[in-house]
Amino acid sequence: MSCAYEIRGAVLADEDDLLEVARHLNTVNLPADRGAIREILEHTESSFSGAIKDPKRREYVFVIVDRASGRIVGTSMIIGQLGRRDAPYIYVDVTEEERYSGTLDRHFRHVVLKIGYSFGGPTEIGGLIVVPEYRKSPERLGLLISYVRFLYLSMHRDWFKDELLAELLPPLEPDGTSHLWNALGRKFTDMTYAEADRLSKRNKEFIRGLFPEGAIYASLLPEDAQAVIGKVGAQSKGVEQMLRRIGFHYAWRVDPFDGGPHFTAATDSVTLVQRSHRARVANLLSTVAPKSRALVAVESGQSPFFRAAVTPWQPSSEVALAPRLLGCEIGEAEAALLGVSRDDEVWILPLE
């Protein structure tokens, strides 16, 4: 790989590139709208810099850059906390209820939906996009831009909640509409799926004001709407597999708009968080490199405030300069890219 790609925190100058990437998915976290992208970039720079003092209100966008072209080819995101007094975390609990009649000797199992609210919810990971022509890259760019979030969570563990959430997209129609929204949400809001999705980013009051509070039996909905509840769309299957592999599970909660499943995990139980650690650079590798690779990350006091790259690496047998600070050996070229020298402190996430 040899420094072909760099991962860093997004900056204001990324507006055009990030807008182009957003057009490949156009979700509420990363909409294909220039004004919204500009606001996201202003927010993320203020988050990385610490200008936003409350960690719960920070949002971090990471980008992966093809260094040969200078082009941003993928993104991911961390949202410090879902759910505050001014913007609750809104979800739909999915439960099952069994009914039996001895008179008729008939048994039914019903899926029951009930909207819920949290004002102190989890940290969300989201915004994962790799542009189509890079998705088959042997460097597995989607994995890298996804994993960097867990490295950052470990670097600043006290900023984030004890529960992590990932919302996955369900099966949607080719035009991006949702059968569940058309069968349910639209009946109570008189809004299209796209209109409601955009509005919810800025203001969720209409959900609390208009959605029904009681139980809704999914069996009353059309079959095509029932079929998407809690299901993972084809475009999210790879993400689901990755999440399950590192410790996430389906929480029997779904998005109130499209029925996409919510996957959750205890932050400290996620394997990638556990494997990330601080280290001191004991040696730089310039010739024969080990087969093992790692994400190595550094921070600085100026933009971009966070940078990372994939490097050959191996632990070092040298004695650490600080207690419990492990030694490591990383690639010379990757160290130069990150501005790292011997004896500098870095963060490491082994990839194998």
ZAMARGU-4260 file (C-alpha; in steps of 0.2 Angstrom, whole numbers, plus 5000, padded with zeros to 4 digits):
<rodrens>
0) 5000/5000/5000 | 5015/5012/5004 | 5006/5028/5008 | 4994/5027/4994 | 4980/5033/5005
5) 4978/5045/5020 | 4964/5046/5033 | 4961/5062/5042 | 4949/5073/5050 | 4938/5083/5037
10) 4942/5101/5035 | 4932/5116/5027 | 4942/5115/5011 | 4934/5097/5008 | 4917/5105/5003
15) 4917/5100/4985 | 4924/5083/4987 | 4913/5079/5002 | 4898/5085/4992 | 4902/5073/4978
20) 4904/5058/4990 | 4888/5062/4998 | 4879/5061/4982 | 4882/5042/4982 | 4871/5039/4997
25) 4862/5055/5002 | 4858/5051/5020 | 4852/5062/5034 | 4870/5062/5042 | 4878/5066/5025
30) 4865/5074/5014 | 4869/5079/4996 | 4866/5097/4999 | 4880/5110/4998 | 4874/5121/5013
35) 4872/5106/5024 | 4889/5100/5019 | 4896/5117/5024 | 4888/5116/5041 | 4894/5098/5044
40) 4912/5103/5040 | 4911/5119/5051 | 4904/5107/5065 | 4917/5094/5063 | 4932/5106/5063
45) 4925/5114/5079 | 4924/5096/5086 | 4941/5090/5082 | 4949/5107/5088 | 4939/5107/5104
50) 4931/5123/5101 | 4914/5114/5105 | 4917/5111/5123 | 4903/5099/5127 | 4909/5082/5119
55) 4891/5076/5118 | 4888/5090/5105 | 4903/5085/5094 | 4902/5077/5077 | 4918/5070/5069
60) 4919/5067/5050 | 4934/5056/5044 | 4939/5056/5026 | 4951/5044/5016 | 4961/5052/5002
65) 4969/5045/4987 | 4985/5054/4988 | 4989/5051/4969 | 4974/5062/4964 | 4971/5071/4980
70) 4953/5065/4979 | 4942/5060/4994 | 4935/5043/4991 | 4927/5038/5007 | 4920/5045/5023
75) 4914/5040/5040 | 4907/5049/5056 | 4906/5048/5075 | 4891/5058/5083 | 4896/5061/5101
80) 4878/5058/5108 | 4861/5055/5101 | 4848/5062/5112 | 4847/5078/5121 | 4833/5089/5128
85) 4833/5099/5112 | 4834/5084/5100 | 4829/5067/5108 | 4835/5050/5101 | 4820/5043/5093
90) 4818/5025/5088 | 4804/5011/5087 | 4805/4996/5098 | 4801/4980/5089 | 4793/4966/5100
95) 4782/4951/5097 | 4766/4947/5105 | 4757/4930/5104 | 4739/4927/5104 | 4729/4910/5105
100) 4711/4906/5105 | 4706/4889/5112 | 4689/4891/5105 | 4695/4892/5087 | 4712/4883/5090
105) 4721/4897/5082 | 4738/4904/5086 | 4745/4921/5080 | 4762/4929/5083 | 4761/4948/5080
110) 4775/4960/5077 | 4772/4976/5088 | 4779/4993/5085 | 4780/5007/5098 | 4790/5023/5097
115) 4802/5027/5110 | 4813/5042/5115 | 4829/5045/5124 | 4837/5061/5130 | 4854/5054/5135
120) 4856/5041/5121 | 4872/5032/5114 | 4886/5038/5103 | 4882/5035/5085 | 4894/5028/5072
125) 4888/5032/5054 | 4891/5041/5038 | 4901/5026/5030 | 4903/5029/5011 | 4916/5023/4999
130) 4913/5029/4981 | 4909/5015/4969 | 4925/5014/4959 | 4935/5011/4975 | 4924/4998/4983
135) 4933/4984/4976 | 4950/4991/4980 | 4962/4977/4987 | 4967/4989/5001 | 4949/4987/5008
140) 4946/5005/5010 | 4929/5003/5017 | 4936/4993/5032 | 4949/5006/5035 | 4938/5021/5035
145) 4926/5012/5046 | 4939/5005/5058 | 4947/5023/5061 | 4932/5028/5071 | 4935/5014/5084
150) 4953/5020/5085 | 4947/5037/5089 | 4935/5031/5101 | 4949/5023/5111 | 4960/5038/5110
155) 4947/5049/5118 | 4936/5036/5128 | 4930/5048/5141 | 4922/5059/5128 | 4910/5045/5122
160) 4895/5035/5129 | 4896/5018/5136 | 4884/5012/5122 | 4888/5013/5103 | 4874/5013/5090
165) 4875/5010/5071 | 4859/5013/5061 | 4859/5002/5045 | 4849/5006/5029 | 4835/4993/5025
170) 4829/4988/5008 | 4824/5004/4999 | 4815/5006/4982 | 4826/5011/4967 | 4821/5029/4969
175) 4826/5029/4988 | 4808/5028/4995 | 4803/5017/5009 | 4788/5006/5009 | 4787/5007/5028
180) 4786/5026/5028 | 4773/5026/5014 | 4762/5014/5024 | 4765/5023/5041 | 4774/5039/5043
185) 4767/5048/5028 | 4749/5044/5035 | 4753/5054/5051 | 4764/5068/5044 | 4758/5071/5026
190) 4777/5072/5021 | 4787/5062/5009 | 4801/5051/5016 | 4814/5063/5009 | 4806/5078/5016
195) 4804/5070/5033 | 4822/5064/5033 | 4829/5081/5029 | 4818/5090/5042 | 4823/5077/5056
200) 4841/5083/5055 | 4837/5100/5061 | 4820/5098/5071 | 4812/5082/5077 | 4797/5090/5086
205) 4786/5085/5072 | 4789/5066/5076 | 4784/5068/5094 | 4769/5079/5089 | 4762/5069/5075
210) 4767/5051/5077 | 4755/5039/5087 | 4761/5035/5105 | 4753/5018/5107 | 4757/5001/5100
215) 4755/4998/5081 | 4752/4980/5075 | 4763/4977/5060 | 4751/4965/5053 | 4739/4979/5049
220) 4752/4986/5037 | 4754/4981/5019 | 4765/4966/5017 | 4779/4975/5008 | 4780/4987/5023
225) 4781/4973/5035 | 4795/4965/5025 | 4807/4978/5028 | 4806/4980/5047 | 4822/4977/5055
230) 4830/4970/5038 | 4847/4975/5032 | 4847/4981/5014 | 4859/4974/5001 | 4870/4989/5002
235) 4873/4987/5021 | 4876/4968/5021 | 4895/4970/5022 | 4893/4983/5036 | 4882/4971/5046
240) 4895/4957/5045 | 4908/4969/5051 | 4898/4975/5065 | 4893/4958/5071 | 4912/4952/5070
245) 4918/4966/5082 | 4904/4964/5095 | 4888/4973/5089 | 4871/4965/5089 | 4853/4969/5083
250) 4845/4979/5097 | 4826/4975/5091 | 4825/4994/5088 | 4822/5002/5071 | 4822/5019/5063
255) 4805/5027/5064 | 4806/5032/5045 | 4811/5017/5036 | 4812/5003/5048 | 4831/5001/5046
260) 4839/4990/5061 | 4848/4998/5075 | 4864/4988/5080 | 4872/4992/5097 | 4887/4987/5107
265) 4894/4991/5124 | 4909/5003/5119 | 4922/4994/5130 | 4917/4977/5123 | 4920/4981/5105
270) 4936/4972/5099 | 4943/4986/5089 | 4942/4998/5104 | 4950/4985/5115 | 4964/4982/5103
275) 4969/5001/5100 | 4983/5007/5111 | 4996/5020/5114 | 5013/5017/5109 | 5031/5025/5107
280) 5039/5024/5090 | 5055/5014/5094 | 5061/5011/5076 | 5057/5015/5058 | 5056/5001/5045
285) 5064/5006/5029 | 5068/4989/5021 | 5061/4972/5026 | 5044/4976/5032 | 5034/4964/5043
290) 5018/4956/5036 | 5007/4964/5050 | 4998/4980/5046 | 4991/4993/5058 | 4982/5009/5058
295) 4993/5022/5066 | 4986/5039/5071 | 4992/5056/5078 | 4985/5072/5083 | 4991/5090/5082
300) 4986/5107/5087 | 4982/5113/5069 | 4970/5108/5055 | 4969/5094/5051 | 4969/5089/5069
305) 4969/5071/5066 | 4978/5060/5054 | 4980/5041/5051 | 4988/5029/5039 | 4990/5011/5036
310) 5008/5005/5040 | 5018/4989/5042 | 5021/4987/5060 | 5027/4976/5074 | 5029/4978/5093
315) 5046/4983/5099 | 5056/4974/5113 | 5064/4990/5118 | 5059/4996/5135 | 5046/5010/5135
320) 5050/5027/5141 | 5034/5029/5150 | 5026/5016/5161 | 5014/5004/5152 | 5018/5013/5135
325) 5022/5000/5123 | 5035/5001/5110 | 5032/4999/5091 | 5041/4999/5074 | 5032/5007/5059
330) 5035/5011/5041 | 5048/5025/5038 | 5037/5032/5023 | 5021/5031/5034 | 5030/5040/5048
335) 5036/5054/5036 | 5018/5056/5030 | 5012/5058/5048 | 5026/5069/5053 | 5032/5056/5066
340) 5050/5052/5072 | 5058/5040/5084 | 5052/5042/5102 | 5036/5050/5097 | 5019/5044/5104
345) 5006/5037/5092 | 4990/5027/5093 | 4990/5010/5085 | 4976/4998/5080 | 4983/4982/5073
350) 4973/4976/5058 | 4977/4957/5059
</rodrens>
